[in-house]
Amino acid sequence: MTFEYGDPAVDLNTLATGSSPWFNLASGKRFNDDRSPTIESMMLDLDGDGLLDRLDNASTPATTGDCRATWMRNQGPATASAIP
C-alpha cells in the first residue's frame, strides 16, 4: 500500500469562507512577512463562572503599542422572564 500527498504549501492569507469569529474559540491574522501572527478575538472563561466570555483586541495605532482588550461577559442563557 502506498500513500500520496498533495502540495504541502499553505496559503495563510486566505480567509475561511462562512466562518465568523463568533463561532470560533479564537481568531486572528497571519502575514506573509516577518510580523508575528495576531490574536484578534478569543473565547475563554475570564471570571471563573464556567461560561465562555469573549475577549476582543481593542488595540489601535493610537494606543502606541499598549495591548488593549474588550471583555464581553457571558451572562448565560436568557430566562423566559428576561425575554420581552
Order of alpha helices (4+ residues) and beta strands (2+ residues): beta-beta-beta-beta
